[in-house]
């Protein structure tokens, strides 16, 4: 495991790990996961940083992802 940058909240990493471990469906909708993380944590980590963590952690688990933006 690598050291986290100062701007990354360990609680965010833990919640992402839980969501990814509990996922047993097809490709992960990255943008939806960011919204879920926002509701589960009180963090000031940017959406872009959360997306980057999700992608990195999902890739390490060999999970497929969807990157489409949700409709506005």
C-alpha positions as CSV (number, residue, x, y, z in Angstrom):
1,X,0.0,0.0,0.0
2,X,1.3,3.4,-0.9
3,X,1.3,6.6,1.3
4,X,-1.6,8.9,0.6
5,X,-1.0,12.5,-0.6
6,X,-1.9,15.1,2.0
7,X,-5.0,16.1,0.1
8,X,-6.6,12.6,0.2
9,X,-8.8,11.6,3.2
10,X,-8.3,8.1,4.5
11,X,-12.0,7.8,5.1
12,X,-12.6,8.4,1.4
13,X,-10.2,5.6,0.5
14,X,-11.9,3.2,3.0
15,X,-15.4,4.0,1.6
16,X,-14.2,3.5,-1.9
17,X,-12.7,0.1,-0.9
18,X,-16.0,-0.9,0.7
19,X,-18.0,0.0,-2.3
20,X,-15.7,-1.8,-4.7
21,X,-15.6,-4.9,-2.5
22,X,-19.4,-5.0,-2.3
23,X,-19.8,-4.6,-6.1
24,X,-20.8,-7.7,-8.0
25,X,-22.4,-6.2,-11.1
26,X,-21.0,-5.2,-14.5
27,X,-19.0,-2.1,-15.2
28,X,-18.7,0.5,-12.4
29,X,-20.3,3.9,-13.1
30,X,-17.4,6.1,-11.8
31,X,-19.5,9.3,-11.6
32,X,-22.2,7.6,-9.6
33,X,-19.6,6.2,-7.2
34,X,-18.3,9.7,-6.6
35,X,-21.8,10.8,-5.6
36,X,-22.1,7.8,-3.2
37,X,-18.8,8.7,-1.6
38,X,-20.0,12.3,-1.2
39,X,-23.0,11.1,0.8
40,X,-21.0,8.7,2.9
41,X,-18.1,11.0,3.9
42,X,-17.7,14.6,5.1
43,X,-14.6,15.3,3.1
44,X,-13.3,18.3,1.1
45,X,-11.5,16.1,-1.4
46,X,-12.3,17.2,-4.9
47,X,-14.5,15.1,-7.2
48,X,-11.5,14.7,-9.6
49,X,-9.3,13.3,-6.8
50,X,-12.1,10.9,-5.8
51,X,-12.5,9.8,-9.4
52,X,-8.8,9.2,-9.7
53,X,-8.8,7.0,-6.5
54,X,-11.8,5.0,-7.8
55,X,-10.1,4.4,-11.1
56,X,-6.8,3.4,-9.5
57,X,-8.5,1.1,-6.9
58,X,-10.9,-0.5,-9.4
59,X,-8.0,-1.1,-11.9
60,X,-6.0,-2.8,-9.2
61,X,-9.0,-5.1,-8.6
62,X,-9.4,-5.8,-12.3
63,X,-12.9,-4.2,-12.4
64,X,-14.3,-2.6,-15.5
65,X,-15.6,1.0,-15.4
66,X,-17.9,3.4,-17.2
67,X,-16.7,6.9,-17.6
68,X,-19.8,8.5,-19.2
69,X,-21.0,11.7,-17.6
70,X,-24.5,11.5,-16.2
71,X,-27.2,13.5,-18.1
72,X,-27.4,17.1,-16.9
